[in-house]
Amino acid sequence: MARHDSLSQRRAALEKEWARWAPAAAAGIDSSQLRGEVVQSWMRSRRTVDPELDCAPAAGDDVGARWSESPLRAPLSELSDHLHAITHDSDFVAAVTDEDGTILWSHGGAVMRRRAERVGFAPGGRWDETHMGTNALSLTLRTGRPSSVFAAEHLVAALHEWVCYCAPIRGADGRQLGVLDLSTTWDRSHPLAMSTVRTLAAAIEAKLQQGKKALAPGPRLTCLGGAELIRGDERIPLRRRHFEILTLLALEPDGFTPERLQLAIYGDRAPAASTVKADVSHLRRTAVGDITSRIYRLATPLSCDAADVLAALAAGDTATAVRLYRGPLLPGSQTPGIVEWREYLEVGVRTAVLASDDPSFALRYGAKALEDSEIHEHACRLLPTADARRAIATARLRAASRG
């Protein structure tokens, strides 16, 4: 009882202090609805950061020199075209920090870049919690986990029109080297932004791994239109459940807690946790080597066709996404996590095809979606009457309409 009273008193004191200065209260937001990590970050930040700050403080040294020596520079340069496409097509600003939260690199379209520079979201800006309070970069730097911060969740009022999505970047030794962030104004927020930033961060990490040492040919997981795991010339036999777990780990490089993986595999009918633990142990022994324990995560990158499609979609590379998309994710699987990712990938590729004015994309995707009338209609609209390929699209459309 004494402990309960102490906690109640502490909560009351916290709420009193909250009401005195919290920016969310000023914005008309009920503090009880806010996430605990935001609450705690505000409380820490308020000791050193004025909520009326209008711009991130600048680092005092030569940031350009630090960027030229950063281990993140080379892998980011290889992905720069993808990042440039994302920022220009979606009105985002991308930024990479070092391990202390100083932005070393940023990119965006002219209008969004100017808006970002006004609040110090540019090379040299210090975005750690001590200097800029609660934001997605500071949360990720502190927790090592992907984070998002929306509008008035930011401590600094000048950031209330922004939404930020952030993921950590770890080196080959597991050390956090910095973070990758995608930011835009709150009215341009997008449901795919968090997945995009996580996928891009994972791609940077994979390139860091490749640069660290020459790895022996690793296993290749095929899970689109079928299921197969190949290492060299050897086909590794796995049960369906093992393919499902491996696919989820490949698609979510940040990993799963044992409880979340169990829910993703079994849903509401989850068995004892030891069942998932046994499946993961089997994968360690027979398939991909080390899978970390407290958080189930692949210790080394796994080549996976579905992850490649996801990365292509994140980069706005429709040609690669359509070329690699060979069919539904693990067709026939009713595992909740797989069903969710199957729909996500299908919608992502289909939406990219319909948004493109290249008829070859609609034709190629249409071969795997014969009942999708809208895709075939799209192909017919794009193909000139004299184009022989129009006959294929027309025939598919008629067959889909009859069905």
TIVO-223029 format. One record per residue: residue number from 1; residue in three letters; x, y, z of N, C-alpha, C in turn. Coordinates in steps of 0.2 Angstrom, whole numbers. Example, Ala and Ser with C-alpha at 12.3 -4.5 7.8 and 13.67 -1.06 7.14 Angstrom:
REM TIVO-223029
seq:type:n.x:n.y:n.z:ca.x:ca.y:ca.z:c.x:c.y:c.z
1:ALA:66:-28:39:62:-22:39:66:-16:39
2:SER:64:-11:35:68:-5:36:64:0:39
***
This chain:
REM TIVO-223029
seq:type:n.x:n.y:n.z:ca.x:ca.y:ca.z:c.x:c.y:c.z
1:MET:4:-6:0:0:0:0:4:6:0
2:ALA:10:6:4:14:12:4:17:13:-3
3:ARG:19:8:-6:22:9:-13:17:12:-18
4:HIS:10:10:-17:5:12:-21:4:20:-20
5:ASP:4:22:-13:3:29:-12:9:33:-14
6:SER:15:30:-14:21:34:-16:20:35:-24
7:LEU:18:30:-28:17:31:-35:12:36:-36
8:SER:6:36:-33:1:40:-34:3:48:-33
9:GLN:7:48:-27:9:55:-26:14:58:-31
10:ARG:19:53:-33:23:55:-39:20:57:-45
11:ARG:14:53:-47:11:54:-53:7:61:-52
12:ALA:4:63:-46:1:69:-45:6:75:-46
13:ALA:12:74:-43:17:79:-44:19:80:-51
14:LEU:20:74:-55:22:75:-62:16:78:-66
15:GLU:10:77:-65:5:80:-68:4:88:-67
16:LYS:6:89:-61:6:96:-59:11:100:-63
17:GLU:17:97:-63:23:100:-66:21:100:-74
18:TRP:18:95:-76:17:95:-83:12:100:-85
19:ALA:7:102:-82:2:107:-83:5:114:-83
20:ARG:11:114:-80:14:121:-79:18:123:-86
21:TRP:21:118:-89:25:120:-94:24:116:-101
22:ALA:20:110:-101:20:106:-107:18:109:-113
23:PRO:21:109:-118:19:112:-125:12:109:-127
24:ALA:11:102:-126:5:99:-128:-1:102:-124
25:ALA:0:104:-118:-6:107:-115:-7:113:-118
26:ALA:-2:117:-120:-4:123:-123:-7:122:-130
27:ALA:-6:117:-133:-9:115:-139:-16:112:-139
28:GLY:-18:111:-132:-25:108:-131:-25:101:-131
29:ILE:-19:97:-130:-19:90:-130:-19:87:-123
30:ASP:-23:82:-122:-24:79:-116:-17:75:-114
31:SER:-14:77:-109:-7:74:-108:-8:66:-106
32:SER:-14:64:-104:-15:57:-102:-15:53:-108
33:GLN:-15:56:-114:-15:52:-120:-9:51:-123
34:LEU:-4:55:-121:3:55:-123:7:48:-121
35:ARG:12:46:-126:16:41:-124:21:42:-119
36:GLY:22:37:-115:26:37:-109:33:40:-111
37:GLU:36:37:-117:43:39:-119:43:47:-120
38:VAL:38:50:-123:37:57:-124:37:61:-117
39:VAL:33:58:-113:32:61:-106:39:62:-103
40:GLN:43:56:-103:49:56:-99:54:60:-103
41:SER:54:60:-109:59:64:-113:58:72:-112
42:TRP:51:74:-111:50:81:-110:53:82:-103
43:MET:52:78:-98:54:80:-91:62:80:-91
44:ARG:65:76:-95:72:77:-95:74:83:-99
45:SER:71:84:-105:73:90:-109:72:96:-106
46:ARG:67:97:-102:65:104:-99:71:106:-95
47:ARG:75:102:-92:81:104:-88:86:109:-92
48:THR:86:107:-99:92:111:-102:89:114:-109
49:VAL:83:113:-111:80:116:-117:74:121:-115
50:ASP:74:127:-118:69:131:-118:64:130:-123
51:PRO:57:128:-122:52:126:-127:51:132:-132
52:GLU:53:138:-131:53:143:-135:59:144:-140
53:LEU:64:140:-139:69:140:-144:67:140:-151
54:ASP:70:144:-155:68:144:-162:72:140:-167
55:CYS:78:138:-165:82:134:-170:87:130:-166
56:ALA:89:124:-169:94:120:-165:101:123:-165
57:PRO:104:123:-159:111:126:-159:116:122:-163
58:ALA:121:126:-165:125:123:-170:132:120:-167
59:ALA:134:115:-170:141:112:-167:146:117:-169
60:GLY:151:117:-165:157:122:-165:162:120:-170
61:ASP:163:114:-172:168:112:-176:167:111:-183
62:ASP:171:109:-187:170:108:-195:166:102:-196
63:VAL:160:103:-197:155:97:-198:157:94:-205
64:GLY:159:98:-210:161:95:-217:167:90:-216
65:ALA:172:92:-212:177:87:-211:175:81:-208
66:ARG:171:82:-203:168:76:-199:164:71:-204
67:TRP:160:74:-208:157:70:-213:161:66:-218
68:SER:166:70:-220:171:66:-225:175:60:-222
69:GLU:175:60:-215:179:55:-212:174:50:-209
70:SER:167:51:-209:162:47:-206:162:40:-210
71:PRO:161:35:-206:160:28:-209:153:28:-213
72:LEU:148:33:-211:142:33:-215:142:36:-222
73:ARG:147:39:-223:147:43:-229:147:39:-235
74:ALA:151:33:-236:152:29:-241:145:25:-243
75:PRO:142:22:-238:136:19:-239:130:23:-241
76:LEU:130:29:-238:125:34:-239:126:37:-247
77:SER:132:37:-249:133:40:-256:130:35:-261
78:GLU:131:28:-259:128:23:-264:120:23:-264
79:LEU:117:26:-259:110:26:-258:107:33:-260
80:SER:112:38:-261:110:45:-262:104:46:-267
81:ASP:104:42:-273:99:43:-278:92:41:-275
82:HIS:92:36:-271:86:33:-268:83:39:-264
83:LEU:88:41:-259:86:46:-254:83:53:-258
84:HIS:87:55:-263:85:61:-267:78:60:-270
85:ALA:77:54:-273:70:53:-276:65:53:-270
86:ILE:66:50:-264:61:50:-259:59:58:-257
87:THR:65:61:-256:64:68:-253:60:73:-258
88:HIS:62:72:-264:59:76:-269:52:74:-271
89:ASP:51:68:-272:44:65:-273:39:66:-268
90:SER:41:66:-262:36:66:-256:37:72:-251
91:ASP:41:77:-253:42:83:-249:44:81:-242
92:PHE:49:77:-242:53:75:-235:60:78:-236
93:VAL:62:79:-230:69:81:-229:73:75:-225
94:ALA:78:73:-228:82:67:-225:88:70:-222
95:ALA:90:67:-216:96:69:-212:99:63:-209
96:VAL:106:63:-209:110:58:-205:114:62:-200
97:THR:114:59:-194:118:62:-188:124:57:-186
98:ASP:128:60:-182:133:56:-179:130:53:-173
99:GLU:134:49:-169:132:46:-163:130:51:-157
100:ASP:132:57:-158:130:62:-153:124:67:-155
101:GLY:122:65:-161:116:69:-163:117:75:-167
102:THR:123:76:-170:124:82:-174:123:80:-181
103:ILE:119:84:-185:118:82:-192:124:83:-196
104:LEU:126:78:-200:132:78:-204:130:79:-211
105:TRP:124:77:-213:121:77:-220:114:78:-220
106:SER:111:82:-225:104:82:-226:103:83:-233
107:HIS:97:82:-235:94:83:-242:87:84:-242
108:GLY:85:88:-247:77:89:-248:76:94:-254
109:GLY:70:94:-256:68:99:-261:69:106:-258
110:ALA:70:111:-263:71:118:-261:67:121:-256
111:VAL:60:120:-257:56:123:-252:56:120:-245
112:MET:56:113:-245:56:110:-238:63:111:-235
113:ARG:68:111:-239:75:112:-236:76:119:-233
114:ARG:73:124:-236:73:130:-233:69:131:-226
115:ARG:63:127:-226:59:127:-220:63:123:-215
116:ALA:67:118:-217:70:114:-212:76:118:-209
117:GLU:80:122:-213:85:126:-211:84:131:-206
118:ARG:77:134:-207:75:139:-202:75:136:-195
119:VAL:74:130:-194:74:127:-187:81:123:-186
120:GLY:86:124:-190:92:121:-189:93:114:-191
121:PHE:88:111:-195:88:104:-197:92:104:-203
122:ALA:99:104:-202:104:105:-208:110:103:-205
123:PRO:115:102:-209:122:100:-206:124:105:-201
124:GLY:127:102:-195:129:107:-190:124:107:-184
125:GLY:118:106:-186:113:107:-181:113:101:-175
126:ARG:112:103:-169:113:98:-164:106:96:-161
127:TRP:104:89:-163:97:87:-161:97:82:-156
128:ASP:102:81:-152:101:77:-146:96:80:-141
129:GLU:94:76:-136:89:78:-131:92:84:-127
130:THR:98:84:-125:101:90:-121:100:97:-125
131:HIS:101:97:-132:101:103:-135:95:105:-139
132:MET:91:100:-141:85:101:-144:78:98:-142
133:GLY:79:95:-136:73:92:-133:70:86:-136
134:THR:64:85:-135:60:79:-138:59:80:-145
135:ASN:62:75:-149:61:74:-156:63:67:-158
136:ALA:61:65:-164:62:58:-166:70:56:-166
137:LEU:74:61:-168:81:59:-168:84:58:-161
138:SER:82:63:-156:84:62:-149:82:56:-146
139:LEU:75:54:-147:73:47:-144:76:41:-147
140:THR:78:41:-154:81:36:-156:89:35:-154
141:LEU:92:41:-153:99:41:-151:99:38:-143
142:ARG:94:40:-140:93:38:-133:91:30:-132
143:THR:87:28:-136:84:21:-135:87:16:-140
144:GLY:90:18:-145:92:14:-150:87:10:-154
145:ARG:81:13:-154:75:10:-157:72:15:-162
146:PRO:68:13:-168:65:18:-172:60:22:-168
147:SER:59:28:-170:55:33:-166:51:37:-171
148:SER:45:40:-169:42:45:-173:39:50:-168
149:VAL:39:56:-170:37:62:-165:33:66:-170
150:PHE:26:67:-168:21:71:-172:20:77:-169
151:ALA:20:83:-172:18:89:-171:19:92:-164
152:ALA:14:93:-160:15:95:-153:18:90:-148
153:GLU:20:84:-150:24:80:-146:31:83:-145
154:HIS:33:87:-150:40:90:-149:40:95:-143
155:LEU:45:95:-140:46:100:-134:46:107:-137
156:VAL:50:108:-142:51:115:-144:45:117:-149
157:ALA:42:122:-147:36:124:-151:37:126:-158
158:ALA:43:128:-160:45:129:-167:44:123:-171
159:LEU:44:117:-168:44:111:-172:37:108:-172
160:HIS:32:111:-170:25:109:-169:22:107:-176
161:GLU:24:110:-181:21:109:-188:25:103:-191
162:TRP:30:100:-188:34:95:-191:32:88:-188
163:VAL:33:83:-192:33:76:-190:39:73:-193
164:CYS:42:69:-188:49:66:-189:49:58:-188
165:TYR:52:55:-193:53:47:-193:60:45:-193
166:CYS:62:41:-188:69:40:-187:71:33:-186
167:ALA:77:31:-188:79:24:-186:86:24:-185
168:PRO:89:20:-180:96:20:-179:100:17:-185
169:ILE:106:18:-185:111:15:-189:117:12:-185
170:ARG:118:6:-186:123:2:-182:128:0:-186
171:GLY:134:0:-184:140:-2:-187:140:-10:-187
172:ALA:145:-13:-191:146:-20:-191:147:-23:-184
173:ASP:150:-19:-179:151:-21:-172:145:-20:-168
174:GLY:139:-18:-171:133:-17:-167:133:-10:-163
175:ARG:138:-6:-164:138:1:-161:134:6:-165
176:GLN:130:10:-161:126:15:-165:130:20:-167
177:LEU:130:21:-174:134:26:-177:131:33:-178
178:GLY:124:33:-178:120:39:-179:113:37:-180
179:VAL:109:41:-183:102:40:-185:101:42:-192
180:LEU:96:39:-195:93:42:-202:86:45:-200
181:ASP:85:51:-202:78:54:-201:75:56:-207
182:LEU:69:55:-208:64:58:-213:59:63:-210
183:SER:59:69:-212:55:74:-208:51:78:-214
184:THR:45:80:-212:41:84:-216:36:87:-212
185:THR:32:92:-215:26:95:-211:21:90:-209
186:TRP:17:91:-204:13:86:-201:7:84:-206
187:ASP:5:89:-210:0:88:-215:2:84:-221
188:ARG:9:83:-222:11:78:-227:14:72:-224
189:SER:12:70:-218:14:64:-215:11:58:-219
190:HIS:15:52:-219:13:47:-224:14:40:-220
191:PRO:9:35:-221:9:29:-217:15:25:-218
192:LEU:18:26:-224:24:22:-226:31:25:-224
193:ALA:30:31:-221:37:34:-219:41:30:-214
194:MET:38:28:-209:42:24:-204:45:18:-207
195:SER:41:14:-211:44:8:-214:50:10:-219
196:THR:49:16:-222:54:18:-227:60:19:-224
197:VAL:60:23:-218:66:25:-215:70:19:-212
198:ARG:66:14:-209:69:8:-206:72:4:-212
199:THR:69:4:-218:72:0:-223:78:3:-226
200:LEU:78:9:-226:84:13:-229:90:12:-223
201:ALA:88:13:-217:93:12:-212:96:5:-212
202:ALA:92:0:-213:94:-7:-214:99:-8:-220
203:ALA:97:-4:-225:101:-5:-231:108:-2:-230
204:ILE:109:4:-226:115:7:-225:119:2:-220
205:GLU:116:-1:-215:119:-6:-211:122:-12:-215
206:ALA:118:-14:-220:120:-20:-224:127:-18:-228
207:LYS:127:-12:-230:133:-9:-234:139:-8:-229
208:LEU:137:-6:-223:143:-6:-218:146:-13:-217
209:GLN:141:-18:-216:143:-25:-215:148:-27:-221
210:GLN:146:-26:-227:149:-28:-233:156:-24:-233
211:GLY:156:-18:-231:163:-14:-231:167:-17:-226
212:LYS:165:-20:-221:169:-22:-215:173:-28:-217
213:LYS:170:-32:-220:174:-38:-222:171:-42:-228
214:ALA:174:-45:-232:171:-49:-237:168:-55:-234
215:LEU:161:-56:-235:158:-61:-232:157:-67:-237
216:ALA:157:-73:-234:156:-79:-238:149:-78:-241
217:PRO:147:-81:-247:141:-81:-249:135:-83:-244
218:GLY:131:-79:-242:126:-80:-237:120:-84:-240
219:PRO:115:-86:-236:109:-89:-239:105:-84:-242
220:ARG:101:-86:-247:96:-82:-251:89:-85:-249
221:LEU:85:-80:-247:78:-82:-245:73:-80:-251
222:THR:69:-85:-253:64:-83:-258:57:-84:-255
223:CYS:53:-79:-254:47:-80:-251:41:-77:-255
224:LEU:42:-74:-261:37:-71:-265:35:-77:-270
225:GLY:29:-79:-270:26:-84:-275:28:-91:-273
226:GLY:32:-92:-268:34:-98:-265:39:-98:-259
227:ALA:42:-103:-258:47:-103:-252:53:-107:-253
228:GLU:58:-104:-253:65:-108:-254:70:-104:-250
229:LEU:75:-108:-247:81:-105:-244:87:-109:-247
230:ILE:91:-105:-251:97:-108:-254:103:-105:-251
231:ARG:108:-109:-250:115:-107:-248:120:-110:-252
232:GLY:123:-106:-257:127:-109:-262:123:-113:-267
233:ASP:125:-119:-267:121:-124:-272:116:-128:-268
234:GLU:116:-127:-261:112:-131:-257:105:-128:-255
235:ARG:100:-132:-256:93:-130:-254:92:-133:-247
236:ILE:91:-128:-243:90:-130:-235:83:-131:-234
237:PRO:81:-137:-232:74:-139:-231:71:-136:-224
238:LEU:66:-133:-224:63:-130:-218:55:-131:-218
239:ARG:52:-131:-212:45:-132:-212:42:-125:-213
240:ARG:36:-125:-215:32:-119:-216:33:-114:-211
241:ARG:32:-116:-204:33:-111:-199:40:-108:-199
242:HIS:45:-112:-200:51:-109:-200:52:-104:-206
243:PHE:49:-105:-212:49:-100:-217:46:-94:-215
244:GLU:40:-94:-211:36:-88:-209:41:-84:-204
245:ILE:44:-87:-199:48:-84:-195:54:-80:-198
246:LEU:57:-84:-202:63:-81:-206:61:-75:-210
247:THR:55:-76:-214:53:-70:-218:51:-64:-214
248:LEU:48:-65:-208:47:-59:-204:53:-56:-201
249:LEU:58:-60:-199:64:-57:-197:68:-53:-203
250:ALA:67:-56:-209:71:-53:-214:67:-46:-216
251:LEU:61:-46:-215:57:-40:-217:57:-34:-211
252:GLU:59:-36:-205:59:-32:-200:66:-32:-196
253:PRO:71:-29:-199:78:-30:-197:79:-28:-189
254:ASP:74:-23:-187:75:-22:-180:73:-27:-175
255:GLY:69:-32:-178:68:-38:-174:61:-38:-170
256:PHE:60:-43:-166:54:-44:-162:56:-46:-155
257:THR:52:-44:-150:52:-47:-144:49:-54:-145
258:PRO:51:-59:-140:48:-65:-140:40:-65:-140
259:GLU:37:-60:-136:30:-60:-136:27:-57:-143
260:ARG:30:-52:-146:28:-50:-152:28:-55:-158
261:LEU:34:-58:-158:35:-63:-163:29:-69:-162
262:GLN:28:-71:-156:23:-76:-155:16:-74:-157
263:LEU:15:-67:-156:8:-64:-158:8:-64:-166
264:ALA:14:-62:-169:14:-62:-176:13:-68:-180
265:ILE:15:-74:-176:15:-80:-179:8:-84:-178
266:TYR:6:-83:-171:0:-87:-169:-6:-83:-168
267:GLY:-6:-76:-168:-11:-72:-166:-14:-73:-159
268:ASP:-21:-73:-159:-24:-74:-152:-24:-81:-150
269:ARG:-22:-86:-154:-22:-93:-152:-14:-95:-150
270:ALA:-11:-90:-148:-4:-91:-146:-3:-97:-141
271:PRO:2:-102:-143:4:-107:-138:9:-104:-133
272:ALA:12:-109:-129:17:-107:-124:23:-104:-128
273:ALA:26:-99:-125:32:-96:-128:37:-100:-130
274:SER:38:-106:-126:43:-111:-128:42:-113:-135
275:THR:36:-113:-138:36:-116:-145:39:-111:-150
276:VAL:39:-105:-149:42:-100:-154:50:-100:-152
277:LYS:52:-101:-146:59:-102:-144:62:-108:-147
278:ALA:58:-113:-147:61:-119:-151:62:-118:-158
279:ASP:57:-115:-161:57:-114:-168:63:-109:-170
280:VAL:65:-104:-166:70:-100:-167:77:-104:-166
281:SER:77:-108:-161:83:-112:-160:84:-116:-166
282:HIS:79:-119:-169:80:-123:-175:83:-119:-180
283:LEU:81:-113:-181:83:-109:-187:91:-107:-185
284:ARG:92:-106:-179:100:-105:-178:104:-111:-180
285:ARG:102:-117:-179:106:-123:-180:106:-124:-187
286:THR:101:-123:-191:100:-126:-198:100:-121:-203
287:ALA:99:-115:-202:97:-110:-208:102:-104:-208
288:VAL:102:-100:-203:105:-93:-204:110:-92:-199
289:GLY:112:-96:-195:117:-95:-190:114:-91:-184
290:ASP:117:-86:-182:115:-82:-176:109:-78:-176
291:ILE:104:-79:-172:99:-75:-171:99:-72:-164
292:THR:99:-66:-162:100:-63:-156:94:-65:-151
293:SER:95:-65:-145:91:-69:-140:85:-64:-137
294:ARG:87:-59:-133:82:-55:-130:77:-52:-135
295:ILE:80:-49:-140:76:-47:-146:78:-52:-152
296:TYR:73:-55:-155:75:-60:-160:76:-55:-166
297:ARG:83:-55:-168:85:-51:-174:90:-55:-177
298:LEU:90:-55:-184:96:-58:-188:102:-54:-187
299:ALA:107:-58:-184:114:-55:-183:118:-53:-189
300:THR:116:-56:-194:120:-54:-201:114:-53:-206
301:PRO:115:-49:-211:110:-48:-216:108:-54:-220
302:LEU:102:-55:-221:99:-61:-225:97:-58:-232
303:SER:99:-61:-237:96:-59:-244:89:-62:-245
304:CYS:85:-57:-246:78:-59:-246:74:-55:-252
305:ASP:70:-59:-256:67:-56:-262:62:-51:-260
306:ALA:58:-52:-254:53:-48:-252:56:-41:-249
307:ALA:61:-42:-245:65:-36:-243:68:-32:-248
308:ASP:70:-35:-254:72:-31:-259:67:-27:-263
309:VAL:61:-30:-263:55:-26:-266:53:-21:-261
310:LEU:53:-22:-255:52:-17:-250:57:-11:-251
311:ALA:63:-12:-251:68:-7:-252:67:-3:-259
312:ALA:65:-7:-264:64:-3:-270:58:1:-270
313:LEU:53:-1:-267:47:4:-266:49:10:-262
314:ALA:53:9:-256:55:14:-252:59:19:-256
315:ALA:63:17:-261:67:21:-265:63:24:-271
316:GLY:57:22:-272:53:25:-278:55:21:-284
317:ASP:59:16:-284:61:12:-290:56:7:-292
318:THR:51:9:-295:45:5:-297:48:-1:-302
319:ALA:52:1:-306:55:-5:-311:58:-11:-307
320:THR:62:-9:-302:65:-15:-299:60:-18:-294
321:ALA:55:-15:-291:50:-18:-287:46:-23:-291
322:VAL:44:-20:-297:39:-25:-302:43:-31:-304
323:ARG:50:-30:-306:54:-35:-308:55:-40:-303
324:LEU:55:-38:-297:57:-43:-292:51:-46:-289
325:TYR:45:-43:-290:39:-46:-287:36:-51:-291
326:ARG:37:-57:-288:35:-63:-292:29:-67:-290
327:GLY:25:-63:-285:19:-66:-283:18:-64:-275
328:PRO:12:-67:-272:11:-65:-265:16:-68:-261
329:LEU:17:-65:-255:21:-67:-250:19:-74:-247
330:LEU:23:-79:-247:22:-85:-244:14:-87:-245
331:PRO:12:-88:-252:5:-90:-253:3:-96:-249
332:GLY:-3:-95:-247:-6:-100:-243:-5:-100:-235
333:SER:0:-96:-233:1:-95:-226:-5:-90:-223
334:GLN:-8:-92:-217:-13:-88:-214:-10:-85:-208
335:THR:-3:-85:-207:0:-82:-201:-1:-75:-201
336:PRO:-4:-72:-195:-6:-65:-195:0:-60:-198
337:GLY:6:-61:-195:11:-57:-198:12:-57:-205
338:ILE:12:-63:-208:13:-64:-215:8:-61:-219
339:VAL:1:-62:-217:-4:-59:-220:-4:-52:-221
340:GLU:-2:-49:-215:-1:-41:-215:4:-39:-220
341:TRP:10:-42:-220:15:-40:-224:13:-42:-232
342:ARG:10:-47:-233:8:-49:-240:3:-44:-243
343:GLU:-1:-41:-239:-6:-36:-241:-2:-29:-242
344:TYR:3:-28:-237:7:-22:-238:11:-22:-244
345:LEU:14:-27:-246:18:-28:-252:14:-27:-258
346:GLU:9:-31:-258:4:-31:-264:1:-24:-265
347:VAL:-1:-21:-260:-4:-14:-261:2:-9:-263
348:GLY:8:-10:-260:13:-5:-262:15:-6:-269
349:VAL:16:-12:-272:18:-13:-279:12:-11:-283
350:ARG:6:-13:-282:0:-11:-286:0:-3:-286
351:THR:0:0:-281:0:7:-281:5:11:-285
352:ALA:11:8:-284:17:11:-288:15:10:-296
353:VAL:13:4:-298:11:3:-305:6:7:-307
354:LEU:1:8:-304:-5:13:-306:-3:20:-306
355:ALA:2:22:-302:5:29:-302:9:30:-308
356:SER:12:25:-311:17:26:-316:14:26:-323
357:ASP:17:30:-328:14:30:-335:18:26:-339
358:ASP:22:21:-336:26:16:-340:21:10:-341
359:PRO:19:8:-347:14:3:-348:17:-4:-347
360:SER:24:-5:-347:27:-11:-346:27:-13:-339
361:PHE:26:-9:-334:25:-11:-327:18:-14:-326
362:ALA:13:-11:-329:6:-14:-329:6:-20:-332
363:LEU:9:-21:-338:9:-28:-341:13:-33:-337
364:ARG:18:-31:-334:22:-36:-330:18:-38:-324
365:TYR:16:-33:-320:12:-34:-314:6:-38:-316
366:GLY:3:-36:-321:-4:-39:-323:-3:-47:-325
367:ALA:3:-49:-326:4:-56:-327:3:-60:-321
368:LYS:4:-57:-315:3:-60:-309:-3:-58:-305
369:ALA:-7:-54:-308:-14:-52:-306:-19:-52:-311
370:LEU:-20:-58:-314:-24:-59:-319:-32:-57:-318
371:GLU:-34:-57:-312:-41:-55:-310:-41:-47:-309
372:ASP:-36:-43:-309:-36:-36:-307:-38:-32:-313
373:SER:-44:-31:-314:-46:-27:-320:-43:-20:-320
374:GLU:-42:-17:-315:-40:-10:-315:-33:-10:-318
375:ILE:-29:-15:-316:-22:-15:-319:-22:-15:-326
376:HIS:-26:-20:-329:-27:-21:-336:-30:-15:-340
377:GLU:-35:-12:-337:-37:-5:-339:-32:0:-340
378:HIS:-28:0:-335:-22:5:-334:-17:4:-340
379:ALA:-16:-3:-341:-11:-4:-347:-14:-2:-353
380:CYS:-21:-4:-354:-24:-2:-361:-24:6:-362
381:ARG:-25:10:-357:-25:17:-357:-18:19:-360
382:LEU:-13:16:-357:-6:19:-358:-3:16:-365
383:LEU:-5:11:-367:-3:8:-374:-6:11:-380
384:PRO:-2:13:-385:-5:15:-391:-9:10:-395
385:THR:-14:12:-399:-18:7:-402:-13:2:-407
386:ALA:-8:5:-409:-4:1:-414:1:-4:-410
387:ASP:2:-3:-404:7:-7:-400:4:-14:-399
388:ALA:8:-19:-401:6:-26:-401:4:-28:-394
389:ARG:7:-25:-389:6:-27:-382:-1:-26:-380
390:ARG:-4:-21:-383:-11:-19:-381:-16:-25:-382
391:ALA:-14:-30:-386:-19:-36:-387:-18:-40:-381
392:ILE:-12:-40:-378:-12:-44:-371:-16:-41:-366
393:ALA:-15:-35:-365:-19:-31:-360:-26:-32:-361
394:THR:-28:-31:-367:-36:-31:-369:-38:-38:-367
395:ALA:-35:-43:-369:-37:-50:-368:-37:-51:-360
396:ARG:-33:-49:-356:-33:-50:-349:-39:-46:-346
397:LEU:-40:-40:-349:-46:-36:-346:-52:-40:-347
398:ARG:-53:-43:-353:-59:-46:-355:-60:-52:-350
399:ALA:-55:-56:-349:-55:-62:-345:-57:-60:-338
400:ALA:-54:-55:-335:-55:-53:-329:-62:-50:-328
401:SER:-65:-47:-333:-72:-44:-333:-77:-50:-333
402:ARG:-75:-55:-337:-80:-61:-337:-79:-65:-330
403:GLY:-74:-65:-327:-73:-68:-320:-77:-65:-315
***
